Structure formats: C-alpha cells, structure tokens
Amino acid sequence: MTDLAQLRLRDYRPVPSLSAPGHRVERACAPVVDAHAHLGRWITGGTWAVPSTTRLAELMDSCNIAAAVNLDGRWGAELEANLDRYDRRYPGRFATFCHVDWDALADGKPERLAASLADSVARGARGLKVWKDLGLHVRDSQGRLVLPGDPRLSPLWEQAAELAVPVAIHTADPVAFFEPADARNERLEELLDHPEWSFADPAFPRFSQLMRSLEALVAAHPRTRFIGLHAGCNAEDIAWIARMLDT
C-alpha cells in the first residue's frame, strides 16, 4: 500500500464528488464581443489558428458573438493576410490589431515603429497589440533589454494617440513565473510541465520592475488609450489594479 505521507503531487489523482446540474450555456442572452482572440498564425507555427472562417462565423452566430478582436495582425503582408481573411471578408465582425517589429530597436532605428503603426492603421488595423516580449526579450542595438516605459518608445505611443487606436498591452506574466520553481510556488505544476515559462533567472527583470515600468508608461502618455490585458497584467494584486484605475 502506498504511504500517503509520501504521495507525490504529480501522482495525486483526486476524483471530484460534486454533483451539479449539467447545464451548458449555448448562446449568450445579449450580443457579446470577444475582445481577446488569437486568430492568426504567428504563434501557431505558420498555420491559421482557425482553419475555417465560415465555420467560425457560424459558431459566432450560434453563440450570439457579435464581433471579435483578432490580436494577431502583425504588419505588412501578414497584416494584409489577416485583414483579407477576417475584417474584409466579414465587415463589422472582426477588428484586427497590428504589431510592430521590435527589430527596429536592435537596428538602432526606433523611429520605424511609429511609421509602421501608421502604415498598419492605414491598411485597416484597428489597434496595436504589444506582447510580453517587450520587457523580457526585446533588446536594443547595445543588447540591453527594453522595458515598456523606455522613452525611446514614446513616439510609438503618441502615434497611437494621434491615430485614435488603442494599445492592448501584455506585460510580464503571472508573478509566480518570476519566483523559484520550488515547493512554495503556487504554479509549480505548470512550471514543471513548461520550464521555459519561468522567468526566475535574474537575467530577466523582476515582476515588480515590469509593473513599475508599465505604470510609468501609462502615466507618461495620458492621451493614449491602453488596455491592460489579463486584468491589468497583475491579476494577483487587485489592490494594485484598483489604484491604477483610480489614478
């Protein structure tokens, strides 16, 4: 018989005893907007996240989803492909956000970022998506990490204000991903399955540093509409989010 005191967490297989009515909500009672959808192919290895747009539109209709925001637009030809596939094929149903190519910073040409945003909006992008690589992986021409609040990015954020498009920004990751993967980590199971999700290495900025940089960014550009994705990028600290909203 197994010594339960020595039972490993990975071997624990509890069977739920909850008995509840199985009511599946198939359709929203009012038209809704999916404000955070990944429909492109930049994070799927080159294949479209949605194989059939016809089936997607039918599913949206059946669930009463009036519209969806596609955060995978990228720029240039890839943006055009997303706009053709979603926005132009189904007018009013999709709003594709673009990205910018952070390689401009490594090339020492940050001015290309604002120009790229202007070009993407002219093509039909409805907003700018900023991923967590800004602050964790993006580097300048000197090999230094670039944080969200870096003043060299100011023309980009001001361009968004001028063009009246929102900036959907995802900074950092769950705070536990920045802590050692040990017995005290609340996301240990995830980190054991995906060790590449850990940012505990001191080569990465600390979570608090990234949050301070995000706050500095928002404070420095009051004309720009920022959408703090994933509960303001700090879902574990509701008081922090409340203070940010109040401020």
MARSEKE-546167 format. One record per residue (C-alpha): residue number from 1; residue in three letters; x, y, z. Coordinates in Angstrom, 1 decimal. Layout:
N
<pt><i>NUM</i><aa>ALA</aa><c1>X</c1><c2>Y</c2><c3>Z</c3></pt>
...
This chain:
247
<pt><i>1</i><aa>MET</aa><c1>0.0</c1><c2>0.0</c2><c3>0.0</c3></pt>
<pt><i>2</i><aa>THR</aa><c1>1.3</c1><c2>3.5</c2><c3>-0.9</c3></pt>
<pt><i>3</i><aa>ASP</aa><c1>2.5</c1><c2>5.6</c2><c3>2.0</c3></pt>
<pt><i>4</i><aa>LEU</aa><c1>0.1</c1><c2>8.6</c2><c3>1.5</c3></pt>
<pt><i>5</i><aa>ALA</aa><c1>2.5</c1><c2>10.8</c2><c3>3.5</c3></pt>
<pt><i>6</i><aa>GLN</aa><c1>5.0</c1><c2>10.3</c2><c3>0.7</c3></pt>
<pt><i>7</i><aa>LEU</aa><c1>2.5</c1><c2>10.7</c2><c3>-2.2</c3></pt>
<pt><i>8</i><aa>ARG</aa><c1>3.9</c1><c2>13.0</c2><c3>-4.8</c3></pt>
<pt><i>9</i><aa>LEU</aa><c1>1.8</c1><c2>15.8</c2><c3>-6.1</c3></pt>
<pt><i>10</i><aa>ARG</aa><c1>2.2</c1><c2>14.6</c2><c3>-9.7</c3></pt>
<pt><i>11</i><aa>ASP</aa><c1>0.7</c1><c2>11.3</c2><c3>-8.7</c3></pt>
<pt><i>12</i><aa>TYR</aa><c1>-2.3</c1><c2>12.7</c2><c3>-6.9</c3></pt>
<pt><i>13</i><aa>ARG</aa><c1>-5.5</c1><c2>12.0</c2><c3>-8.9</c3></pt>
<pt><i>14</i><aa>PRO</aa><c1>-8.5</c1><c2>13.2</c2><c3>-7.0</c3></pt>
<pt><i>15</i><aa>VAL</aa><c1>-12.0</c1><c2>12.2</c2><c3>-8.2</c3></pt>
<pt><i>16</i><aa>PRO</aa><c1>-14.5</c1><c2>15.1</c2><c3>-7.9</c3></pt>
<pt><i>17</i><aa>SER</aa><c1>-17.6</c1><c2>14.3</c2><c3>-5.8</c3></pt>
<pt><i>18</i><aa>LEU</aa><c1>-19.5</c1><c2>17.4</c2><c3>-6.8</c3></pt>
<pt><i>19</i><aa>SER</aa><c1>-22.9</c1><c2>16.6</c2><c3>-8.3</c3></pt>
<pt><i>20</i><aa>ALA</aa><c1>-24.4</c1><c2>19.5</c2><c3>-10.2</c3></pt>
<pt><i>21</i><aa>PRO</aa><c1>-26.9</c1><c2>20.0</c2><c3>-13.0</c3></pt>
<pt><i>22</i><aa>GLY</aa><c1>-25.1</c1><c2>19.8</c2><c3>-16.3</c3></pt>
<pt><i>23</i><aa>HIS</aa><c1>-26.5</c1><c2>23.0</c2><c3>-17.9</c3></pt>
<pt><i>24</i><aa>ARG</aa><c1>-24.4</c1><c2>24.2</c2><c3>-20.8</c3></pt>
<pt><i>25</i><aa>VAL</aa><c1>-25.0</c1><c2>27.8</c2><c3>-21.9</c3></pt>
<pt><i>26</i><aa>GLU</aa><c1>-25.0</c1><c2>27.5</c2><c3>-25.7</c3></pt>
<pt><i>27</i><aa>ARG</aa><c1>-25.9</c1><c2>31.1</c2><c3>-26.5</c3></pt>
<pt><i>28</i><aa>ALA</aa><c1>-25.3</c1><c2>34.5</c2><c3>-24.8</c3></pt>
<pt><i>29</i><aa>CYS</aa><c1>-28.5</c1><c2>36.3</c2><c3>-23.8</c3></pt>
<pt><i>30</i><aa>ALA</aa><c1>-27.3</c1><c2>39.5</c2><c3>-25.4</c3></pt>
<pt><i>31</i><aa>PRO</aa><c1>-24.8</c1><c2>40.1</c2><c3>-28.2</c3></pt>
<pt><i>32</i><aa>VAL</aa><c1>-21.2</c1><c2>40.0</c2><c3>-26.9</c3></pt>
<pt><i>33</i><aa>VAL</aa><c1>-17.8</c1><c2>40.9</c2><c3>-28.1</c3></pt>
<pt><i>34</i><aa>ASP</aa><c1>-14.8</c1><c2>38.6</c2><c3>-27.8</c3></pt>
<pt><i>35</i><aa>ALA</aa><c1>-12.2</c1><c2>41.2</c2><c3>-27.0</c3></pt>
<pt><i>36</i><aa>HIS</aa><c1>-9.2</c1><c2>38.9</c2><c3>-26.9</c3></pt>
<pt><i>37</i><aa>ALA</aa><c1>-8.9</c1><c2>36.4</c2><c3>-29.7</c3></pt>
<pt><i>38</i><aa>HIS</aa><c1>-5.9</c1><c2>34.9</c2><c3>-31.4</c3></pt>
<pt><i>39</i><aa>LEU</aa><c1>-7.0</c1><c2>34.1</c2><c3>-34.9</c3></pt>
<pt><i>40</i><aa>GLY</aa><c1>-3.7</c1><c2>34.5</c2><c3>-36.9</c3></pt>
<pt><i>41</i><aa>ARG</aa><c1>-0.7</c1><c2>32.2</c2><c3>-37.5</c3></pt>
<pt><i>42</i><aa>TRP</aa><c1>2.3</c1><c2>33.9</c2><c3>-35.9</c3></pt>
<pt><i>43</i><aa>ILE</aa><c1>2.1</c1><c2>31.8</c2><c3>-32.7</c3></pt>
<pt><i>44</i><aa>THR</aa><c1>0.9</c1><c2>28.6</c2><c3>-34.3</c3></pt>
<pt><i>45</i><aa>GLY</aa><c1>3.9</c1><c2>27.8</c2><c3>-36.4</c3></pt>
<pt><i>46</i><aa>GLY</aa><c1>2.5</c1><c2>29.2</c2><c3>-39.6</c3></pt>
<pt><i>47</i><aa>THR</aa><c1>-0.9</c1><c2>27.6</c2><c3>-39.7</c3></pt>
<pt><i>48</i><aa>TRP</aa><c1>-4.1</c1><c2>29.6</c2><c3>-39.2</c3></pt>
<pt><i>49</i><aa>ALA</aa><c1>-5.5</c1><c2>29.3</c2><c3>-35.7</c3></pt>
<pt><i>50</i><aa>VAL</aa><c1>-9.0</c1><c2>28.9</c2><c3>-37.2</c3></pt>
<pt><i>51</i><aa>PRO</aa><c1>-8.9</c1><c2>26.6</c2><c3>-40.2</c3></pt>
<pt><i>52</i><aa>SER</aa><c1>-12.4</c1><c2>27.6</c2><c3>-41.5</c3></pt>
<pt><i>53</i><aa>THR</aa><c1>-13.6</c1><c2>31.2</c2><c3>-41.3</c3></pt>
<pt><i>54</i><aa>THR</aa><c1>-17.0</c1><c2>30.1</c2><c3>-42.5</c3></pt>
<pt><i>55</i><aa>ARG</aa><c1>-17.3</c1><c2>27.7</c2><c3>-39.5</c3></pt>
<pt><i>56</i><aa>LEU</aa><c1>-16.1</c1><c2>30.4</c2><c3>-37.2</c3></pt>
<pt><i>57</i><aa>ALA</aa><c1>-18.7</c1><c2>32.9</c2><c3>-38.4</c3></pt>
<pt><i>58</i><aa>GLU</aa><c1>-21.4</c1><c2>30.3</c2><c3>-38.0</c3></pt>
<pt><i>59</i><aa>LEU</aa><c1>-20.2</c1><c2>29.5</c2><c3>-34.5</c3></pt>
<pt><i>60</i><aa>MET</aa><c1>-20.2</c1><c2>33.2</c2><c3>-33.6</c3></pt>
<pt><i>61</i><aa>ASP</aa><c1>-23.7</c1><c2>33.5</c2><c3>-34.8</c3></pt>
<pt><i>62</i><aa>SER</aa><c1>-24.9</c1><c2>30.5</c2><c3>-32.9</c3></pt>
<pt><i>63</i><aa>CYS</aa><c1>-23.3</c1><c2>31.7</c2><c3>-29.7</c3></pt>
<pt><i>64</i><aa>ASN</aa><c1>-24.5</c1><c2>35.3</c2><c3>-30.2</c3></pt>
<pt><i>65</i><aa>ILE</aa><c1>-21.0</c1><c2>36.7</c2><c3>-30.5</c3></pt>
<pt><i>66</i><aa>ALA</aa><c1>-21.4</c1><c2>39.9</c2><c3>-32.5</c3></pt>
<pt><i>67</i><aa>ALA</aa><c1>-17.8</c1><c2>40.6</c2><c3>-33.1</c3></pt>
<pt><i>68</i><aa>ALA</aa><c1>-14.2</c1><c2>39.5</c2><c3>-32.2</c3></pt>
<pt><i>69</i><aa>VAL</aa><c1>-10.9</c1><c2>41.3</c2><c3>-31.8</c3></pt>
<pt><i>70</i><aa>ASN</aa><c1>-8.1</c1><c2>39.5</c2><c3>-33.6</c3></pt>
<pt><i>71</i><aa>LEU</aa><c1>-4.8</c1><c2>40.3</c2><c3>-31.9</c3></pt>
<pt><i>72</i><aa>ASP</aa><c1>-2.5</c1><c2>38.5</c2><c3>-34.4</c3></pt>
<pt><i>73</i><aa>GLY</aa><c1>-2.3</c1><c2>41.0</c2><c3>-37.3</c3></pt>
<pt><i>74</i><aa>ARG</aa><c1>1.5</c1><c2>41.6</c2><c3>-37.2</c3></pt>
<pt><i>75</i><aa>TRP</aa><c1>2.5</c1><c2>44.1</c2><c3>-40.0</c3></pt>
<pt><i>76</i><aa>GLY</aa><c1>2.9</c1><c2>44.3</c2><c3>-43.8</c3></pt>
<pt><i>77</i><aa>ALA</aa><c1>1.9</c1><c2>41.3</c2><c3>-45.8</c3></pt>
<pt><i>78</i><aa>GLU</aa><c1>0.9</c1><c2>39.3</c2><c3>-42.7</c3></pt>
<pt><i>79</i><aa>LEU</aa><c1>-1.4</c1><c2>42.1</c2><c3>-41.6</c3></pt>
<pt><i>80</i><aa>GLU</aa><c1>-2.9</c1><c2>42.1</c2><c3>-45.1</c3></pt>
<pt><i>81</i><aa>ALA</aa><c1>-3.5</c1><c2>38.4</c2><c3>-44.9</c3></pt>
<pt><i>82</i><aa>ASN</aa><c1>-5.3</c1><c2>38.7</c2><c3>-41.6</c3></pt>
<pt><i>83</i><aa>LEU</aa><c1>-7.4</c1><c2>41.7</c2><c3>-42.9</c3></pt>
<pt><i>84</i><aa>ASP</aa><c1>-8.4</c1><c2>39.7</c2><c3>-46.0</c3></pt>
<pt><i>85</i><aa>ARG</aa><c1>-9.2</c1><c2>36.6</c2><c3>-44.0</c3></pt>
<pt><i>86</i><aa>TYR</aa><c1>-11.3</c1><c2>38.3</c2><c3>-41.3</c3></pt>
<pt><i>87</i><aa>ASP</aa><c1>-12.1</c1><c2>42.0</c2><c3>-41.5</c3></pt>
<pt><i>88</i><aa>ARG</aa><c1>-12.7</c1><c2>42.4</c2><c3>-45.2</c3></pt>
<pt><i>89</i><aa>ARG</aa><c1>-14.5</c1><c2>39.1</c2><c3>-45.6</c3></pt>
<pt><i>90</i><aa>TYR</aa><c1>-16.8</c1><c2>39.8</c2><c3>-42.7</c3></pt>
<pt><i>91</i><aa>PRO</aa><c1>-17.2</c1><c2>43.6</c2><c3>-42.4</c3></pt>
<pt><i>92</i><aa>GLY</aa><c1>-18.1</c1><c2>44.6</c2><c3>-38.9</c3></pt>
<pt><i>93</i><aa>ARG</aa><c1>-17.5</c1><c2>41.2</c2><c3>-37.3</c3></pt>
<pt><i>94</i><aa>PHE</aa><c1>-13.7</c1><c2>41.4</c2><c3>-36.7</c3></pt>
<pt><i>95</i><aa>ALA</aa><c1>-11.2</c1><c2>44.1</c2><c3>-35.7</c3></pt>
<pt><i>96</i><aa>THR</aa><c1>-7.6</c1><c2>43.1</c2><c3>-36.3</c3></pt>
<pt><i>97</i><aa>PHE</aa><c1>-4.9</c1><c2>44.6</c2><c3>-34.2</c3></pt>
<pt><i>98</i><aa>CYS</aa><c1>-1.4</c1><c2>45.0</c2><c3>-35.7</c3></pt>
<pt><i>99</i><aa>HIS</aa><c1>2.1</c1><c2>44.6</c2><c3>-34.1</c3></pt>
<pt><i>100</i><aa>VAL</aa><c1>5.3</c1><c2>46.4</c2><c3>-34.7</c3></pt>
<pt><i>101</i><aa>ASP</aa><c1>8.7</c1><c2>44.8</c2><c3>-35.5</c3></pt>
<pt><i>102</i><aa>TRP</aa><c1>10.9</c1><c2>45.3</c2><c3>-32.4</c3></pt>
<pt><i>103</i><aa>ASP</aa><c1>13.9</c1><c2>44.5</c2><c3>-34.6</c3></pt>
<pt><i>104</i><aa>ALA</aa><c1>13.9</c1><c2>48.3</c2><c3>-35.3</c3></pt>
<pt><i>105</i><aa>LEU</aa><c1>15.3</c1><c2>48.8</c2><c3>-31.8</c3></pt>
<pt><i>106</i><aa>ALA</aa><c1>18.1</c1><c2>46.3</c2><c3>-32.4</c3></pt>
<pt><i>107</i><aa>ASP</aa><c1>18.9</c1><c2>48.1</c2><c3>-35.6</c3></pt>
<pt><i>108</i><aa>GLY</aa><c1>19.0</c1><c2>51.4</c2><c3>-33.8</c3></pt>
<pt><i>109</i><aa>LYS</aa><c1>16.0</c1><c2>52.9</c2><c3>-35.7</c3></pt>
<pt><i>110</i><aa>PRO</aa><c1>13.2</c1><c2>53.2</c2><c3>-33.2</c3></pt>
<pt><i>111</i><aa>GLU</aa><c1>11.5</c1><c2>55.8</c2><c3>-35.4</c3></pt>
<pt><i>112</i><aa>ARG</aa><c1>10.5</c1><c2>53.0</c2><c3>-37.7</c3></pt>
<pt><i>113</i><aa>LEU</aa><c1>8.0</c1><c2>51.8</c2><c3>-35.0</c3></pt>
<pt><i>114</i><aa>ALA</aa><c1>5.7</c1><c2>54.8</c2><c3>-35.2</c3></pt>
<pt><i>115</i><aa>ALA</aa><c1>5.9</c1><c2>54.7</c2><c3>-39.0</c3></pt>
<pt><i>116</i><aa>SER</aa><c1>5.0</c1><c2>51.1</c2><c3>-39.0</c3></pt>
<pt><i>117</i><aa>LEU</aa><c1>1.9</c1><c2>51.7</c2><c3>-36.9</c3></pt>
<pt><i>118</i><aa>ALA</aa><c1>0.7</c1><c2>54.5</c2><c3>-39.1</c3></pt>
<pt><i>119</i><aa>ASP</aa><c1>1.1</c1><c2>52.2</c2><c3>-42.2</c3></pt>
<pt><i>120</i><aa>SER</aa><c1>-0.8</c1><c2>49.4</c2><c3>-40.5</c3></pt>
<pt><i>121</i><aa>VAL</aa><c1>-3.7</c1><c2>51.6</c2><c3>-39.4</c3></pt>
<pt><i>122</i><aa>ALA</aa><c1>-3.8</c1><c2>53.0</c2><c3>-43.0</c3></pt>
<pt><i>123</i><aa>ARG</aa><c1>-4.2</c1><c2>49.4</c2><c3>-44.2</c3></pt>
<pt><i>124</i><aa>GLY</aa><c1>-7.0</c1><c2>48.8</c2><c3>-41.8</c3></pt>
<pt><i>125</i><aa>ALA</aa><c1>-5.6</c1><c2>47.7</c2><c3>-38.4</c3></pt>
<pt><i>126</i><aa>ARG</aa><c1>-7.9</c1><c2>48.8</c2><c3>-35.5</c3></pt>
<pt><i>127</i><aa>GLY</aa><c1>-5.4</c1><c2>48.8</c2><c3>-32.7</c3></pt>
<pt><i>128</i><aa>LEU</aa><c1>-1.9</c1><c2>47.9</c2><c3>-31.6</c3></pt>
<pt><i>129</i><aa>LYS</aa><c1>-1.1</c1><c2>44.7</c2><c3>-29.7</c3></pt>
<pt><i>130</i><aa>VAL</aa><c1>2.1</c1><c2>44.7</c2><c3>-27.5</c3></pt>
<pt><i>131</i><aa>TRP</aa><c1>3.2</c1><c2>41.3</c2><c3>-26.3</c3></pt>
<pt><i>132</i><aa>LYS</aa><c1>5.2</c1><c2>40.3</c2><c3>-23.2</c3></pt>
<pt><i>133</i><aa>ASP</aa><c1>8.4</c1><c2>40.1</c2><c3>-25.2</c3></pt>
<pt><i>134</i><aa>LEU</aa><c1>8.7</c1><c2>43.9</c2><c3>-24.6</c3></pt>
<pt><i>135</i><aa>GLY</aa><c1>10.5</c1><c2>43.9</c2><c3>-21.3</c3></pt>
<pt><i>136</i><aa>LEU</aa><c1>11.5</c1><c2>40.2</c2><c3>-21.3</c3></pt>
<pt><i>137</i><aa>HIS</aa><c1>13.2</c1><c2>39.6</c2><c3>-24.7</c3></pt>
<pt><i>138</i><aa>VAL</aa><c1>13.3</c1><c2>42.8</c2><c3>-26.9</c3></pt>
<pt><i>139</i><aa>ARG</aa><c1>16.8</c1><c2>44.3</c2><c3>-26.9</c3></pt>
<pt><i>140</i><aa>ASP</aa><c1>18.3</c1><c2>47.5</c2><c3>-28.3</c3></pt>
<pt><i>141</i><aa>SER</aa><c1>21.4</c1><c2>47.9</c2><c3>-30.5</c3></pt>
<pt><i>142</i><aa>GLN</aa><c1>23.6</c1><c2>47.5</c2><c3>-27.4</c3></pt>
<pt><i>143</i><aa>GLY</aa><c1>22.0</c1><c2>44.2</c2><c3>-26.4</c3></pt>
<pt><i>144</i><aa>ARG</aa><c1>20.1</c1><c2>45.8</c2><c3>-23.5</c3></pt>
<pt><i>145</i><aa>LEU</aa><c1>16.6</c1><c2>44.8</c2><c3>-22.6</c3></pt>
<pt><i>146</i><aa>VAL</aa><c1>14.0</c1><c2>47.4</c2><c3>-23.5</c3></pt>
<pt><i>147</i><aa>LEU</aa><c1>11.2</c1><c2>48.0</c2><c3>-20.9</c3></pt>
<pt><i>148</i><aa>PRO</aa><c1>7.7</c1><c2>49.2</c2><c3>-21.7</c3></pt>
<pt><i>149</i><aa>GLY</aa><c1>8.4</c1><c2>52.6</c2><c3>-20.2</c3></pt>
<pt><i>150</i><aa>ASP</aa><c1>11.6</c1><c2>53.3</c2><c3>-22.3</c3></pt>
<pt><i>151</i><aa>PRO</aa><c1>11.4</c1><c2>56.9</c2><c3>-23.5</c3></pt>
<pt><i>152</i><aa>ARG</aa><c1>12.6</c1><c2>55.7</c2><c3>-27.0</c3></pt>
<pt><i>153</i><aa>LEU</aa><c1>9.2</c1><c2>54.2</c2><c3>-27.5</c3></pt>
<pt><i>154</i><aa>SER</aa><c1>7.3</c1><c2>57.5</c2><c3>-26.8</c3></pt>
<pt><i>155</i><aa>PRO</aa><c1>6.8</c1><c2>58.3</c2><c3>-30.5</c3></pt>
<pt><i>156</i><aa>LEU</aa><c1>5.0</c1><c2>55.0</c2><c3>-30.9</c3></pt>
<pt><i>157</i><aa>TRP</aa><c1>2.6</c1><c2>55.6</c2><c3>-28.1</c3></pt>
<pt><i>158</i><aa>GLU</aa><c1>2.0</c1><c2>59.1</c2><c3>-29.2</c3></pt>
<pt><i>159</i><aa>GLN</aa><c1>1.3</c1><c2>57.9</c2><c3>-32.7</c3></pt>
<pt><i>160</i><aa>ALA</aa><c1>-1.4</c1><c2>55.6</c2><c3>-31.3</c3></pt>
<pt><i>161</i><aa>ALA</aa><c1>-3.0</c1><c2>58.6</c2><c3>-29.6</c3></pt>
<pt><i>162</i><aa>GLU</aa><c1>-2.8</c1><c2>60.7</c2><c3>-32.9</c3></pt>
<pt><i>163</i><aa>LEU</aa><c1>-4.4</c1><c2>57.8</c2><c3>-34.8</c3></pt>
<pt><i>164</i><aa>ALA</aa><c1>-7.0</c1><c2>57.2</c2><c3>-32.0</c3></pt>
<pt><i>165</i><aa>VAL</aa><c1>-6.3</c1><c2>53.5</c2><c3>-31.8</c3></pt>
<pt><i>166</i><aa>PRO</aa><c1>-6.0</c1><c2>51.6</c2><c3>-28.5</c3></pt>
<pt><i>167</i><aa>VAL</aa><c1>-2.9</c1><c2>49.8</c2><c3>-27.4</c3></pt>
<pt><i>168</i><aa>ALA</aa><c1>-3.6</c1><c2>46.3</c2><c3>-25.9</c3></pt>
<pt><i>169</i><aa>ILE</aa><c1>-0.5</c1><c2>45.5</c2><c3>-23.8</c3></pt>
<pt><i>170</i><aa>HIS</aa><c1>0.5</c1><c2>42.3</c2><c3>-22.1</c3></pt>
<pt><i>171</i><aa>THR</aa><c1>3.4</c1><c2>42.9</c2><c3>-19.7</c3></pt>
<pt><i>172</i><aa>ALA</aa><c1>5.2</c1><c2>40.2</c2><c3>-17.8</c3></pt>
<pt><i>173</i><aa>ASP</aa><c1>3.4</c1><c2>37.0</c2><c3>-16.9</c3></pt>
<pt><i>174</i><aa>PRO</aa><c1>1.9</c1><c2>35.6</c2><c3>-13.7</c3></pt>
<pt><i>175</i><aa>VAL</aa><c1>4.0</c1><c2>36.7</c2><c3>-10.8</c3></pt>
<pt><i>176</i><aa>ALA</aa><c1>4.7</c1><c2>33.1</c2><c3>-9.7</c3></pt>
<pt><i>177</i><aa>PHE</aa><c1>6.6</c1><c2>32.6</c2><c3>-13.0</c3></pt>
<pt><i>178</i><aa>PHE</aa><c1>9.2</c1><c2>35.1</c2><c3>-11.7</c3></pt>
<pt><i>179</i><aa>GLU</aa><c1>9.7</c1><c2>33.1</c2><c3>-8.5</c3></pt>
<pt><i>180</i><aa>PRO</aa><c1>11.9</c1><c2>29.9</c2><c3>-8.0</c3></pt>
<pt><i>181</i><aa>ALA</aa><c1>10.1</c1><c2>26.8</c2><c3>-9.1</c3></pt>
<pt><i>182</i><aa>ASP</aa><c1>10.1</c1><c2>25.2</c2><c3>-5.7</c3></pt>
<pt><i>183</i><aa>ALA</aa><c1>7.7</c1><c2>23.8</c2><c3>-3.1</c3></pt>
<pt><i>184</i><aa>ARG</aa><c1>6.4</c1><c2>27.3</c2><c3>-2.3</c3></pt>
<pt><i>185</i><aa>ASN</aa><c1>5.5</c1><c2>28.2</c2><c3>-5.9</c3></pt>
<pt><i>186</i><aa>GLU</aa><c1>1.7</c1><c2>28.2</c2><c3>-6.5</c3></pt>
<pt><i>187</i><aa>ARG</aa><c1>2.2</c1><c2>27.4</c2><c3>-10.2</c3></pt>
<pt><i>188</i><aa>LEU</aa><c1>4.7</c1><c2>24.6</c2><c3>-9.7</c3></pt>
<pt><i>189</i><aa>GLU</aa><c1>2.8</c1><c2>22.1</c2><c3>-11.8</c3></pt>
<pt><i>190</i><aa>GLU</aa><c1>2.7</c1><c2>24.4</c2><c3>-14.8</c3></pt>
<pt><i>191</i><aa>LEU</aa><c1>6.4</c1><c2>25.2</c2><c3>-14.4</c3></pt>
<pt><i>192</i><aa>LEU</aa><c1>7.3</c1><c2>21.6</c2><c3>-14.2</c3></pt>
<pt><i>193</i><aa>ASP</aa><c1>5.4</c1><c2>20.9</c2><c3>-17.4</c3></pt>
<pt><i>194</i><aa>HIS</aa><c1>6.7</c1><c2>24.1</c2><c3>-19.1</c3></pt>
<pt><i>195</i><aa>PRO</aa><c1>10.1</c1><c2>25.1</c2><c3>-17.6</c3></pt>
<pt><i>196</i><aa>GLU</aa><c1>10.5</c1><c2>27.6</c2><c3>-20.5</c3></pt>
<pt><i>197</i><aa>TRP</aa><c1>7.7</c1><c2>29.7</c2><c3>-18.8</c3></pt>
<pt><i>198</i><aa>SER</aa><c1>10.0</c1><c2>30.5</c2><c3>-15.9</c3></pt>
<pt><i>199</i><aa>PHE</aa><c1>11.5</c1><c2>34.0</c2><c3>-15.6</c3></pt>
<pt><i>200</i><aa>ALA</aa><c1>13.1</c1><c2>33.3</c2><c3>-12.2</c3></pt>
<pt><i>201</i><aa>ASP</aa><c1>16.6</c1><c2>33.7</c2><c3>-13.7</c3></pt>
<pt><i>202</i><aa>PRO</aa><c1>18.0</c1><c2>37.1</c2><c3>-12.6</c3></pt>
<pt><i>203</i><aa>ALA</aa><c1>18.8</c1><c2>37.8</c2><c3>-16.2</c3></pt>
<pt><i>204</i><aa>PHE</aa><c1>15.2</c1><c2>38.8</c2><c3>-16.5</c3></pt>
<pt><i>205</i><aa>PRO</aa><c1>13.7</c1><c2>41.9</c2><c3>-14.9</c3></pt>
<pt><i>206</i><aa>ARG</aa><c1>11.7</c1><c2>41.3</c2><c3>-11.7</c3></pt>
<pt><i>207</i><aa>PHE</aa><c1>7.9</c1><c2>41.3</c2><c3>-11.9</c3></pt>
<pt><i>208</i><aa>SER</aa><c1>7.7</c1><c2>44.4</c2><c3>-9.8</c3></pt>
<pt><i>209</i><aa>GLN</aa><c1>10.1</c1><c2>46.3</c2><c3>-12.1</c3></pt>
<pt><i>210</i><aa>LEU</aa><c1>8.0</c1><c2>45.4</c2><c3>-15.1</c3></pt>
<pt><i>211</i><aa>MET</aa><c1>4.8</c1><c2>46.6</c2><c3>-13.3</c3></pt>
<pt><i>212</i><aa>ARG</aa><c1>6.5</c1><c2>49.9</c2><c3>-12.4</c3></pt>
<pt><i>213</i><aa>SER</aa><c1>7.6</c1><c2>50.3</c2><c3>-16.0</c3></pt>
<pt><i>214</i><aa>LEU</aa><c1>4.1</c1><c2>49.7</c2><c3>-17.2</c3></pt>
<pt><i>215</i><aa>GLU</aa><c1>2.7</c1><c2>52.2</c2><c3>-14.8</c3></pt>
<pt><i>216</i><aa>ALA</aa><c1>5.3</c1><c2>54.8</c2><c3>-15.9</c3></pt>
<pt><i>217</i><aa>LEU</aa><c1>4.3</c1><c2>54.2</c2><c3>-19.5</c3></pt>
<pt><i>218</i><aa>VAL</aa><c1>0.6</c1><c2>54.8</c2><c3>-18.9</c3></pt>
<pt><i>219</i><aa>ALA</aa><c1>1.3</c1><c2>57.8</c2><c3>-16.7</c3></pt>
<pt><i>220</i><aa>ALA</aa><c1>3.6</c1><c2>59.4</c2><c3>-19.3</c3></pt>
<pt><i>221</i><aa>HIS</aa><c1>1.0</c1><c2>59.1</c2><c3>-22.1</c3></pt>
<pt><i>222</i><aa>PRO</aa><c1>-2.4</c1><c2>60.2</c2><c3>-20.9</c3></pt>
<pt><i>223</i><aa>ARG</aa><c1>-3.7</c1><c2>60.8</c2><c3>-24.4</c3></pt>
<pt><i>224</i><aa>THR</aa><c1>-3.1</c1><c2>57.1</c2><c3>-25.4</c3></pt>
<pt><i>225</i><aa>ARG</aa><c1>-5.7</c1><c2>54.5</c2><c3>-24.6</c3></pt>
<pt><i>226</i><aa>PHE</aa><c1>-4.1</c1><c2>51.5</c2><c3>-23.1</c3></pt>
<pt><i>227</i><aa>ILE</aa><c1>-5.8</c1><c2>48.2</c2><c3>-22.5</c3></pt>
<pt><i>228</i><aa>GLY</aa><c1>-4.1</c1><c2>46.3</c2><c3>-19.7</c3></pt>
<pt><i>229</i><aa>LEU</aa><c1>-4.6</c1><c2>42.7</c2><c3>-20.8</c3></pt>
<pt><i>230</i><aa>HIS</aa><c1>-5.1</c1><c2>39.9</c2><c3>-18.3</c3></pt>
<pt><i>231</i><aa>ALA</aa><c1>-6.5</c1><c2>42.0</c2><c3>-15.5</c3></pt>
<pt><i>232</i><aa>GLY</aa><c1>-4.0</c1><c2>44.8</c2><c3>-15.9</c3></pt>
<pt><i>233</i><aa>CYS</aa><c1>-1.2</c1><c2>42.3</c2><c3>-16.2</c3></pt>
<pt><i>234</i><aa>ASN</aa><c1>-1.3</c1><c2>41.8</c2><c3>-12.4</c3></pt>
<pt><i>235</i><aa>ALA</aa><c1>-4.4</c1><c2>39.7</c2><c3>-11.6</c3></pt>
<pt><i>236</i><aa>GLU</aa><c1>-2.9</c1><c2>38.6</c2><c3>-8.3</c3></pt>
<pt><i>237</i><aa>ASP</aa><c1>-2.9</c1><c2>42.1</c2><c3>-6.8</c3></pt>
<pt><i>238</i><aa>ILE</aa><c1>-6.4</c1><c2>43.5</c2><c3>-7.1</c3></pt>
<pt><i>239</i><aa>ALA</aa><c1>-5.5</c1><c2>46.5</c2><c3>-4.8</c3></pt>
<pt><i>240</i><aa>TRP</aa><c1>-2.7</c1><c2>47.4</c2><c3>-7.3</c3></pt>
<pt><i>241</i><aa>ILE</aa><c1>-5.2</c1><c2>47.3</c2><c3>-10.2</c3></pt>
<pt><i>242</i><aa>ALA</aa><c1>-7.7</c1><c2>49.4</c2><c3>-8.3</c3></pt>
<pt><i>243</i><aa>ARG</aa><c1>-5.1</c1><c2>52.0</c2><c3>-7.5</c3></pt>
<pt><i>244</i><aa>MET</aa><c1>-4.0</c1><c2>52.1</c2><c3>-11.2</c3></pt>
<pt><i>245</i><aa>LEU</aa><c1>-7.6</c1><c2>52.6</c2><c3>-12.3</c3></pt>
<pt><i>246</i><aa>ASP</aa><c1>-8.3</c1><c2>55.3</c2><c3>-9.7</c3></pt>
<pt><i>247</i><aa>THR</aa><c1>-5.0</c1><c2>57.1</c2><c3>-10.6</c3></pt>
